[in-house]
Each structure stands twice: as structure tokens, then as C-alpha cells.
Amino acid sequence: MAGKRRALHDHTLPAGERIAKTIAEMTLEEKVSQMMNRAPAIERLGIPAYGWWSEGLHGVARAGRATVFPQAIGMAATFDTGLVERVASAIGDEARAKYHAAMREGAPGQYRGLTFWSPNVNLFRDPRWGRGQETWGEDPFLTGTLGSAFVKGLQGGDRRYLKAAACAKHYAVHSGPEKDRHQFDARVSARDLHETYLRAFRMLVAAGVESVMGAYNRTNGEACCASPELLSRILRDQWRFDGHVVSDCGAVHDIFATHKVAPGPAEAAAIAVRTGCDLECGGTYAYLTEAVKKGLVSETEIDRALARLLRTRLRLGMFDPQRMVPYARTPQRVVDCPAHRKLAREAAARSVVLLKNNGVLPLARDLKRLFVTGPSAASVDALLGNYYGISSPMITILEGIAAAVDHPVTVEYRPGVLPDRPNDNPLDWSTGCARDADATVVVLGITGLVEGEEGDAIASKHLGDREEIGLPPHQVEYLRKLRECGKPVVLVLTAGCALAIPEAAELADAVLYAWYPGEEGGHGVADVLFGRVNPAGRLPVTVVKSADQLPAFEEYAMAGRTYRFMEQEPLFRFGFGLSYTNFRYGPLRLSKKTVGPGQAVQASVTVTNTGARAGDEVVQLYVRDIEASVRVPRLHLEGFERVDLKPGQTETVRFRLLPEQLAAYDDQGRPFVEPGEFEIAAGGCQPVDPAFTGSRAILTVRG
């Protein structure tokens, strides 16, 4: 790169001019080479090689040592935007440290870059989907709000430079089955598309996400990575997205190979670029040179896509002196540093959801013997989920409990039961241990071995998905034996989905949902078990009683799905979670009782900790259209805030309700605010939940 300064490196010029001058000097072959995830160097123009593919779902993934935070579904259970932003900022710091270390060793390859294909903001519409663990749950508002916080944390707050580039994936209407993802056509109404499936993506675009990833599937007949509707009309024209679009890996190949909407690779590459897919993960874009020569796509359209990619690299500071880029000075010592481990422990504890407690929790300080058992108790797999890094140490739940108890307490451990099948050995010594103990903590559930992506879940018979959504029957049978011992039984569950656990919930004295809690998961769970942390996690998904309560997995219509449209009574509702203390709500007050269709309103409510312990409450705001002329959700979350209250402390929580949060959608997917009455409710769970102790108010919208 010696000699005169190339345009791309001239930071005195406006970004657009730097990009335009560079593209003008490039051959068609050079342009095309930069539009695939393994972009080679172009030394004469001062463009270093770059690998676009990096992962950071809950920590820098697949790049060696990194802090492993709780899986995304666990972070969703925190209902804590500030925590999510702090976690994402830590991920961005570690990403920067790894990137600059790789640059010192030579150009960074795959998983060592600054363009992260996270977060996953698909809707977790069905618990059978193995990749639901990667999402922020089943609610569009929760997903969009937490996803936006993740984007802000990862990308940083500098006006000129990005810390790292976030990516909203998988756009759109993508949530299984995994075995069909390369050829599936998700057919949805315009109402479901805009009201449900697109909302989180729209929120992330508004939050400034740098990239959007096109999904494998088709949506309403159009391949998502070559969809005029999704990419051109909605993403670019309506939402004014100005970042770059990347395909899922191999998705452009699917356009012709499995979707059959193009006759060959050149045609598939051409329509993907024409509709707005700028970067391909794969090799089909190598046919773009041929496509230009055949007139299938213009070189101007190639230039447009390349300009978006170079803009992202400029925003990451890749062509500027390091002294100008604030994040370039991030030291290697931040990787899995003590502060990040402390944050991982905090996140793990805050993600725990207490579903049942008959008084056995927190565990008594005067315990003499504690028995720990179950296939997930000593399992590292139960901490990780998917898309993870590696840290040392990884604190299992068994290790966390052992570290938390006082010295006079005897902790005994036996696995008790295999994770995936009945025990081969007919002898059972473990229930004897339970009979002799003062209490038993049994850690059951599943791991990423049975749920995950297409090729990751090696014990799944359905390419990562699960047909049976309950606990494995032999685990339930083991829990039944522990119950018969007559001592208190605390059930801790590990999973990335909503397990149907009607019998298990009945058998146990207390039930904690721990998700896949990350490297500090054992400490986080133990903090809750022993009362060092008062649990305040909330379910980001509905826990159904059985798969009989679910529509067909392949059906993408929202009717009967998630708490917003489900008519049947579930086992546990979205938003539910218990505490070791109690809270009282004051009246819900609206700044206006009557508004016009374009007016916002403020809702405020006081919440008081009436118990003897300090604790967090997750205040949730729900909206219900009392009488709509079109189909609308039964109710929907439109605000939440996690507040920390000492005993006797009162805090006022305020929400701003915008007109679009009251909107219904017509048959063409267009939002409109209908005159009439809306019930606004605030509390620690859904207002239809028997546990609801919050307050309600009626808002009238004038015509």
C-alpha cells in the first residue's frame, strides 16, 4: 500500500466521494470479488482482505476464548433493556480486541471480523423450533425493544464510527421447520406479516442497525434474498434502510437449486442483487460477471451494492488511521475479563424465572445435607446453547451450588438419570441420597444437543427441531421417584424453549427456569437458589400444557399462536414470573383519558415493595382493543420496565404510548387507529393472569 494515498484511505474526503472514486477504479471482476463473505485483498487500491462472517449472539462465537453470556432467550427473560445493552457493548469490546489482534497477525478471516450476524429477531412462534433459543421470544414488541438495545450496545455510541456492525436476521417470516428451511414457502396474510412478523425488523431499522440478513425460505412465493416486496418495497422504500443486506449462507444458491424461482446461478445472483441483496454468504455471486455480460444485471446495480458494503467498512474505521478510531485502542485483556465475567453472572441470575415456590426457596441457611442430581447439573452443554465462544472456567450449576454453600453443609451429587434415554443400569442409589438429604436440587431439561440449527443438534431426529416438547419421559419418572422420598424437591430446568411440564410442575416444590445461562450460569442459579439474588425473570414465551395446544408447525398464520392469539389456557403465560417478595400497584393514570387518532398518551403507575426483601419487579404495560372491526390480538405488550425496589420503597413507572401502538391492521397490512375504547393495564404479568395484581384504565380514541 506504499505510494500515494488511495481515495478510500483519504479521510479528508466525504465518505461518498471516497467510495465513488474507489469503485470507479475497479474492474468488474474486482467489484464482484468484494460481494462475497470471503473478500480478497485488492492491493493496488489499498483494500485488505476481509471475512464478513462473524457471530456474536451471546458473546463472540467460534473465535476461541470469549465471555459466554446467557443464550438470547435467557437474556430476553430479564426484560432488562439496560442489561442487554451492557452485554452487547461488552461483546463489541471483545470483538474489537480480537479483530485488532487478528490484524496484527495478518488480515482477519472468518469469525475474526467486525460484522456480526446478530441479533436474531425472528418470532419464536412455536416451541418445536430448535433455533428459537437464539431469539428474544414470542412477542414483537419485546423482541424489537431488546433487539434494538443489543444493536445500540454492539454498535456503540460514536457519531462517526461503529464499534461493530449488528445484523437483524433472518428477514423475514422464518422460524422453522429446520428440515424445510431451504425450500419452504411461508404463506402469511398481509395483516400477520406487518402486524407480527415485520415489527421487530422495523424497530431495529429505526434503531440504526447496520445490516439485515435475508432468510433461506420464500415468503408468499418470493425467495427472501431476492424479494421485491421484502427488500425493495418494504426495507428500502418504506423503511428507508440505508445499510447493507447479506444473504444467509447458501441462500442465493437455494434461489435456483431448491426454490426454483430462477433457472440457474447467474440468474439467481442477478435477481438477488437487483432486488437489494448486496453481500452473499456463499459463492453464487461469482456468476455476477457472467450475469452482467448477459444483461441480467447492470454494472450500475453492482456498484450500488458495493457502495453499501464499502460504507460499512468505512464506518468501522477499516481505512482510517487507528488514532482516529476510538475503538481501535481496545486492549486484548478485555476478553473474558473479570468485569465481563461479573456481568455474565449478573445476566445469568437476572434471567432466572421462578415459576413455582411453595416456600422451599430460598434454601434455608441451616441445611445440613443438600443433594444435587440430574443430567444437566454438571453439564457444560446445559450452559451453552448454540453460537458460543469458549471460556475458562465454565461454572456448571453443580459447581455454582458447591461454591455457594457454607462449610458445614454437605453437598452430595449423583447424575441420577441420563439426559436422552432411560438408564441402562437398573440399580438406583441416587434416590437414597435424596431420602437422606434435607432438600434435593434436581437439574433436568435439554441441551443444544437436541435443539438447535439444522446441523448442530446432533441428537435431534428432526435436524434441530423437537417433535415432543415436554421433558423426556424418563426424566419425569426420575422426578416422580425423588418426590416419593418425602423431602423438598427444587426443580431447575435448562432449555432454550418452553418445555411443556404439567406433571413436573405439579411434582416439584419449586421450579426455576434457567435457560442456557452461560459461563457463569452455575453461580447465577446458585445466587437465586440461596437468596443472594431475588428472582425477577419473566417468561418471554408461553408455556403450553402439551403440543395439542399448538397449530401445525408448518402453519405460519398467527391464529392460535402465542399469547396474543391463543384462546386456550396455557400452563404458564408469557410475562409470568414469581419473586421472594411482594409488590403493590397504585392506580394506573393516563395523561389524557381521550385522545385523537394521532395523539400519544402517557401512562404512569406506582409500584411498592411490600415484602421484607429487596427485589426487582418487571412492570408490564398491555393494550387491549375492546371492540375492533378487524381481527386484532387479544392483548399485546407495549411497554415494560424492570425496577429495583428496597422493602417499603415506592417508584413511579411511566410509559409513553404512541398512536401506532394502538393500531389495528387492515387486509392489506396497513395500520390504522380505530376510534373506540382501549383497555390499558399495568402489572407484573398479563392482566388475564390470575396472579395479576396491577391496575387498569380505559383510553378513548376519538374519530
N, C-alpha and C positions, 0 to 999 in steps of 0.2 A: 504494500500500500504506500510505498515511498513515492515522492514526487508531489505534483500539485494536489491541492485539496479537492477531492471529488465533491460533486454537488450534495450528495447525501450526507456528507460529513461537514458541510458548511453551515454551522449553527447560527450564523448571522442572517441566513435567508429564511423566509417564511416556509413552514413545513410543506405547503402545497407546491411551492416552487422547487424545493429540494427534490420532491418526489417526481414532479413532471420532467425536470431536467434529466434525472436518472433514467426514467423509463424511456425517454427519447433516445438515449444512447444504447439501449438494449436490443439485441436481436430477438426475434420471436421465440427461438429455442431457449434463450436465457430467461425470457419472461415466463414461459411455461414451467421451466425448472423450479421457479420460486413459488409455484402454486400447489406444491405437494408437501406433505409434512416433513419429508427429509429434503430440505432445500440446500443445494450445494453452494459453495463459495463462487463468487464472480470477482476474482481478484482485481481485474482491471478497473472495476467500478467501486472497489472498496467495500464489497458486500461479503461478509463472512458467512460460512455455512451455519445453518440453524436447524435445530429439530423442534418443530412446533408442538409436538405431543408431550405434554406433562400432565400429571394428575395430582389433585390436592383436595380430595373430597373431605377428609377429616384429618389432614396432615399431609405433608409432601409424601407422595406414594411412589413406590417402585424405584426409589433412588437411594436406597441404603438407609442409613440412620436418620431418623426424624422423630419428632414428637407425634405420638399416635393419640389423637383426641377421640372422644366418643364418636361412634358412627353417626351420620347425619340424622337418622331417625331419632337417636338419643338426644342430640342437641336440639331437635325440634321439640322434644318433650320438656325442655327447660322453659319454653315460652319466654325466652330472655333475649331480646334483640341486642342489648349491650354485650352480653356474654358472647353471642355468636360473632359479633363484630370483632371483639378482642381475640377470639380464637382464630378467625380468618386473618387478622393482622399478624398474629404470631406465625401462621403458615406462610404468609407473604415474606416475613423476615427470614425464615429458614430457606425459602425458595431463593431469595436474593443471595444469601450466603452460599448456597450450593451452586447457583449459576456463576457467580464470580470466581468461585474455586475452579469450576469446570473451564471457564475462560482462561484462567491462568495455566491450565494444563493443555489447552487447545480448545477448539470450538465445541460447545456443548451439544451432545447428542440427545437422543430420546430420553425423556423424563428429567432432563437437566436444564430445561429452559425456563422461561418466564410466562409462557402462555398456558394457563391451566384450564383443563376441560372440566371445570366445576364452577358452580354447583348444579346438581341435578334437580330441576324444579318440575319434573313430571308429577302428576297427581297419583298418589298411592290409592287407586280406586278399588283394588281387590287384594286381599291378604295373600292370595296364592302367588302373586308376582315376586320372584326372587330378588329383583332389584329394587323393590320398594324400600329396603333398608337404606338406600342411597338418597332417599327423598326427604322432604320436610313434612310428610304426612298427607292426609286426605283433603285438607281444606285449602282452597285457592288463596285466601287472604293470609293465613298463617304461612303458607309456602312462599308467597310473594314478599311478605314482610321480612321473614327470616332470611330468605334468599337475597334480598336487597341488602340486608345488614352484612351478609357474607361478602357480597360484591364490594361494598364500601370498605370493609376491613382488608380484603385481599388487595384491592387496587390502590389503597392509600389515599391520603388527602392532599397530595401535592397538586398544584394547579397545572403544572406542565408535564410532569412525568407520572407514569403508573409504577407502583411498587411491583405488581404483577398483573397480568390480564386475566380477568374472570370470563367464564363462558356459561351461558344459560343453555342447558341441554335437557332433553332431546326434543327439539321443535319439529312436530308437535303431535299431540294425541298418541302418546307412546307409553304403554305400561303393560306389556305382555300380551299373549304368552311368548316366552323367550324362544320356544321352538319355531314359532311362526314369524319372528320379527323381520326376517329378510324378504318375506313375500306377503305379509298381512296388509289388508286394506281396512283401516279403521274408519268405519262409516258412522258419522255423527251428524246430528242436526245442527243447523246454524246457531240455534239457541244454546245447545250444550257446548259447542265449540267456543263461542265468545263468552258465555257466562261462566264456564268452568275451566275448560282446557287451556285457554289462552291467557287467562287473567294474570297468572304469576309471571309469565314471559313478558307481558305488557308492563308489569310493575318493575321488573328487572331492567328493561329497556329504559324506563323513566329514571331508574337509579344510576344509569350510565354504564351498564355492563358493556365490556369491550367486544365481546364475541357471542355468537349464537351458533349452536350446533344443530344441524338438520338430522332428523331421526332416520332410522332404517326403513320404517314402514311407509306405506301410502296412507294418505288421509283423503277420504272421499274421492278416490281414484287417482290422485296425483302423488307421485313419489315426493316425499318431504324435502329431499335435497334438490328437487327440480320442480317445485310447486309454484306456479304463477300466483296462486291465491295466497299461500302462506308467506313466501319470500318476497314477492314483488308488491302485491296489493296491500297486504296487511303490515308486514315487517317494515318495508321501506317507505311505502306511500302513506299509510295511515299513521304508523308509529314514529316515522322519521328516524329510524335506526341508521346510524352512520358508522358503525363498526364493521367488522368482517364476519362472514358466515363460513363455517367449516363443516364438512360432512362428517358423519360418524364413519368409523373405519371400515372401508369396503362398501359403503352405502351407494357410492356412484356406480360401482360395479353392479350392484343389485338392480339399478335402474333398467339395465338391459338384460341381465342374466336371470333374474327371478321375477321382477315386476313386469317385464316385457313391455315397457312403455317406450322403449327405444330399440331400434334394430341391432345396434352394435355399440362398441365402446366410444367411437368418435362421436356418434350422435348423442350418447348419454352424457359425455363430457360437455358437449356443446350446449345442450339444454340446461344442464346444471349451471354453467357459467352465465348463460343468457338470463336465467331467472334470478340469479343473485348468489350462488354458492361460490365463494371466492377461493377457498382452500380445500383441497381434498386430502383426507387421510386415506392413502392408498396410492395406486399407480395408474388409474384410468385416465387421469389428466395428461399423461404422456401422449395421449392421442389428440390433444388440442392442436398441435401443429398441423396434423392431418386435417382436423376439423376446420381450421382457418383456410387452408388451401382448397377445401371442398366448398367453402362458402357457408358452412353450417353455423359458424360464429365469427364475428368480426374481430379484428385486432383491437379495435376501439373498446370492445367489450372485455377483451383480455386485459387491456390497460386499466380499465375501471376496477377490475378485481384486484390486480396487482397493486394499484394505488392504495386500496384499503389495507392490504397486508403490510406495505411499507409504512403506512401511517401508524399501525400498531407497533411496529418495531421502533419507529421514531419516538412514540410515546413512552416506550420502555427504556429509552435512552441508549439504545444499542449503537448509535452512530455519533454520539456526543462524547466529549471528554468526561472521564469519570468524576472529575472535580465539579461538574455541573449537575450531576445526577445524585440527589441526596441519598438514595437507597444503595448506591454503589459502594458505600463505605460500611455496609452491614458485615460484621465480623463472623467468622466461622463458628465462634464459640456460642452463638445464639442457638445452634442446632441442638435440640433436646436439652436446653439449659435448665437450671433449677427453676427459673421463673416460669418457663413453659410447662415443666412437669407440675408445678403448683397449679397452673391454670388448667391442665388436664384433669387433675384431681378435683378441682372445683367444678369443672364441667361434668365430670362423672357423677358426683354427688347431686348436683342440681338436676341431672337428667332422670334420676330415680323416681318412679311413680309408685306411691303406696296405694294399692288397690283394696286392701282389707287389713284390718287390725282389731282384734278383739281385746286388746290391752297388753299383749305379749311384747310389743315393741314400744319404745326402745328396750333392748335387752337389759335386764337388771344387772346392776353393778355387783351384786352379791352372788352371781352364778359361780358354782364350783366346777361344774363339768359341762362343756359345750361340745356337742357332736356336729361335725361338718361332713356332709356327704353329697353325692350327686355327681353326674358326669361332667357338669360344667364348672364345678368348684375349683378344680386345679387345671382347667383348660385355658391355654393361651388362645386357642381358636375362638373361644367364647368372648374374648376381649376385642377381637379384631374386626369382624365383619368382612367387607371387601375393600379394595383400593386403599391399601395401608402401607405405611413405612415400617421400619424396624427400630425398636429402641431397646435399651438395656438399662435397668431391668423392666420386665413386663410383670406387673403385680396382679396375680390371679386373685380371685375372691377368697380362696383359702389363705393365701399369703396375707391379704389385707386383714382378714379376721384375726389371724395369728399375731399380727403386729399390733392389733388394736386392744387385745385383752390384757388385763393386769396379770402379773406373775402368778398369783395364787390360783388362777383359773387354768384348768386342764382342758386343752383342746385336742380332741381326737378326730382323725379323718379316715374315712374309707370311701372309695368311689361308689360302692353300693350297687350301681346298675350301669350297664353300658349305654352309650348315647343313642345308638341306632338300632339296637336289637336286644332281645332278651338275653340274660346271662346264660352262658354255656354251662357254668359250674352251678349245680343245684344247691350247694351249701350257701347259707346266708348268715354270716356273722355280724353284718352291719346293723341289723335291727336290734340285736342285743346291745350294741353300743348306744343306740337311741333310747333303749329302755333304762339304761344306767345313767343317762345324761339328764341335766336339769332342763335342757332345751336342745332342739335339733334345728340346724340351718341346712336345708336341702336345696341344692342349686341344680335346677332342671332346665330343660329347654333345648334349643337347637343352636347350630353354629353356621358359619359360612360354608361348611362342607355340604350342607343340604339345601341352602338357599343362596342364590347369587346370580351372577351373569351366566349366560349361555355355556361357557366352557370352564368356569371357575368352581362351581359347586359339584365336586367330583363324586359326591354320594347321592346326588339328585337323579332320579329316574326321568325327570321332565326338563332336562337342560337348564336347571337352576330354579325352576318353579316348584311349588308344592301342591299336590292334589289334595292331601289331607292337611287341614290347617290346625289340628289340635296338637297337644303333646303326644309323642309316641306312646301307644297304649301301655307298654311295659314300664315306662316312667310313671304313668298314673298308678299302675298297680304297685309300684315300689312306694309311692307316696301313701297309698292306702295302708301298706304294711307299717310304715312309720307312724301313721295316725293311730293304729291299733296298739302301739306301745304305750299310749296314755300320757305322753309328755308333750309340752308345747312344740308345735312344728311351724317354723317360718320357711315359707317357700320363696326363693329368689329365682326369677326367670331370666334367661338370656335368650334373645331372639331379635331379629330385625323386622319382624312383622307382628301383627296382632294374632297371638295364639288363642284359639278357642279353648277355654279352660273351665267349663262349668263345674265339672266334678272336682278338679284340683282346687278351685277357689273355695269350694264347699269343705274340702278336707282340711285345708291349712288354717292355722290360727291367724296368720298374717301372710300377705302376698306383696312382694316387691317386684316391680318390673325394672330390670337393669339394662336391657337392650344389649348392645355390644359396647361396653363402656370405656375401651381404650386402655392405654398402658398403665394408667393409674386407677383402673376400674376397681381393683380389689380394695384399695384404700377408700375410694369414693363410696362403694357399697357398705364397707365397714363403718364409715363415718355416719351413715344413716342408721344402720343396724344398732349401733351403740349410742345414738342420740347426739353425737357431736354435730351433726347437721340435721335440721328438721326438714323432712322431705316436702317438696313443693312441686315436683314434676307433674305434668298433666298429659293425658293421652293425646297424641297427635293423630290418632286413628281410632276408629270404632272397633271394639272387641265384640264380635258376634258370638252367638252360642254354638253355631255349627255352620258348615258350608251350605246347609239347606237354606240359610237366610240370605244367600248370595245369588245374584243373577249369574247367568253363564259367563265364564271367564272371558270368552271371546267377544262378548257384547259390550260395546262402548257407550251405549245410551246411559245417561245418568239415572234413569228411573230405578228406584230401589237401591241405589248405591250411596254409600257414605251417610253420615248423619244428616246431611242436607236434604236427602230424598228418601231415606229408608223409613218405611212405615212400621216395620216390626220392632219389637222390644229387644235391644241387644243385651249382652251380658254386662258390658261397661261402655259408657258413652264417651265419644270424643270430648276432650276437655276435662275429664274426671280425674281426680287425684285427692288423696287424704293428707292430713297433717297430724303432727303431735300436739297441735294447739287448735284453738277455735277462733273464728272471725265473725264479726257482726257488721252488717251493712246498714248504712243510713238510706234515706230516700234517694232515688235517682232524680236528679234535677236537670231539666233541659233549659238552655238559654232562651229558647223560643218554643212554645207549645204548638205553634202553627207557622209553617214556612211555605214559601213559593217553591215551584219545582226546581229552581236553580240556586236555592239558598242552602248554605251549610248551617249546622247547628252544633252547639257544644253540649255534651252530656257529662255530668260530674256526679260522683258518688263518694261518700266517706266509708272507709273500712277500718275497723278497730280490732286489734288482737285482744280477745277477751280471756285468753288462757294464761297459763303460768310459764310458758316457754316462748322465747323469741322464735320467729319463723317468717317465711315468705308466704304471701298469698298471690295467686295469679288471678287478677281481676279480668274477667272476660265480658265483652260487650257483644250482645246478639241483637239482630234485627229480624223482625217477622212482619211480612206484609199481610195484614189481617184479611183483606179481601181483594185479590188480584184478578184481573180479567184474563191473564195468561198463566201458564204454569210457572211457578216460582219455587225456590227452595222452601222447605217447611220453616226453617230459620237458618241464619248464617252469621258466622263470626265476622265482626267488622272492627274490633279493637281488642287489645289485651295489654296488660302491663303487670310485670312482676314486682311486687313491693315488699320490702323488708321491714317488719314491724316488731318492736320490743313489746313485752307484756304491757297491756294498757294503752299502747300507742295508737293514735288515730292518724290516718292520712287521707287526703282528698285526691282522688284519681280523676283525671279529666281526659275526655276523648273528643276529637273533632270529627263529626260525621259529614262527609262530603255528599253532594247530590248523587254522584254515581254509585255511592254505597247503598242507596235506596232503590237503585234502578232494577227494573224488570227488562227482559229481552223479548223482542218480537220474533216471528218466524224466520226473519232474515238475519237474526243475530244482532239487531240494532238495539242499543239501550234506550230506555225511556223511563222517566219518573212519573208514575201514575198517581193522580190525586186520590186521597183516601187516608186511612189511618194505618200507622205502623206501630207495633209494639217494640219498644227498646228496653232491653233487660241487661242488668249488670250483676255479676256474681262470680263465685268461684267455680262454677260449672254451668252447663246448659240450663236454661230456665225450665225445661221439661224434665229435668232430672229430679227424682225425689229428694236428693240431697241439697237442692237449691235453697239457699237462704238469702239470696240477694234481693234486689228491688227492681220494679218495672215502672215505665211511664209510657204514655201514649203521645205520639207525634202525629199531627195532622198536616198533610201536604195539600195546599190549595191547587185548584186547576188553573 
